[in-house]
């Protein structure tokens, strides 16, 4: 069996393909033409999809895909392991990279952006790190890729090299690097008391290893890194500040890869390190659940007040990410499956909204919602997609968001948590309150806006990806398992964690 065909090497190949692309783009730099630079990105993203998708049948069958590359300390290796939870995140990130790459071509050229070589190189590096996070077999491998993702995202946040971008980039680094080092300290403690770092469904820590109050302290030392990237309040302020980055960065990284890495970190810590039993007995899961509830409600109220479209979507993202955190901390198979599937649902719906915002900006140079009166006449397809994604974010039936939120609600009902159910219902109403005014303003017929008298959509490179993501968010709501079996993977992950404990 050759290196290329051996199934155990595929997670490594999935990581390496975007890493190599990043290196090629950076090394060749300005010596290559834009078409060649973008071709490298598209080829790499297509190869990543092929490699990631090729592992789907094996994981569905329960085949173990495990690779140890080298030893770091006694009993701990730099290793990859492909499980259902990791496949959910990997499939979403790889699928959306190629769509965002096409969108980036239209956006970066249409807006005449500078520093495009560095942009594409850093973007590819981020996807390499995100894939490593998906397939990390243990805490130390996870931490390495987690920190690479942090550093690789910085040049994208500070892309414009102006004062606002520099301040936002430094704020982002301060939040993520400090929480990352605390995370590493907790990893050392976990290894000292348990002798292992391997992710295990249901967790491997026990009360004997970490008695109270140490269990609660270490819990938040570890989960704090996930809380920062997932924007759980009060550790969220870097995320709205990072929206100074170009819209494709906000779309894929700040709505999918980076923030979902934070949610995925929370999943691994709560359910694969501490496990439901210790997470509950140390009260860490309960405290984090209430922090998520607070974040969902407060961020939605803040979003209502924002008139800048990207800022409104940023605070919407903060709230929606805490759906995932809440689902994890409810500690049931249903809520866990719902949390994992919300990684999928939110990714496709929110990236549609951000892509629409970027298309509006490049085409009309409008950022403020109040200036978008009658925009639907000029950009009907873009605003139709925005409308569909808005209904999806609110959790309407026949959208992917309904499937994920319904499962989280079922989990809350099973655990006798009526306030959590009420929170999700109120949040849905608030989502309508901050997103539908954008739609109503855009499609208002009573007033003629001379700025939007003539029809003119964004370029096809921008329009086609956002149409595709809007359609996929509906398809995944009607048939959650179509194609990639993402809902099956979510259910498999939930059962692997909770079945032995029931």
Protein Blocks (a to p, Z undefined) as FASTA:
>chain_A
ZZklmmklmmmmmmmmmmmmmmmmmmnmmmbcfklmmmmmmmmmmmmmmmmmmmmmmmmn
opacdddfbdfbghiacdddddfklmmmmmmmmmmmmmmmmmmmmmmmmnopghklmmmm
mmmmmmmmmmmmmmocbfklmmmmmmmmmmmmmmmmmmnopaklmmmmmmmmmmmmmmmm
mmmmmmmmmmmmnopabdcehijadfklmccfklmmmmmmmmmmmmmmnopafklmmmmm
mmmpcfklmmmmmmmmmmmmmmmmmmmmmmmmnommlmmmnommmmmmmmmmmmmmmmmm
mmmmpmbfklmmmmmmmmmmmmmmmmmmnopaklmmmmmmmmmmmmmmmmmmmmmmmmmm
mmnopabfklmgoklmmmmmlmmmmmmmmmmmnopghiaklmmmmmmmmmmmmnopaklm
mmmmmmmmmmmmmmmmmmmmmmpckbccfklmpgcdddfklmmmmmmmmmmmmmmmmmmm
gojlmmmmmmmmmmmmmmmmZZ
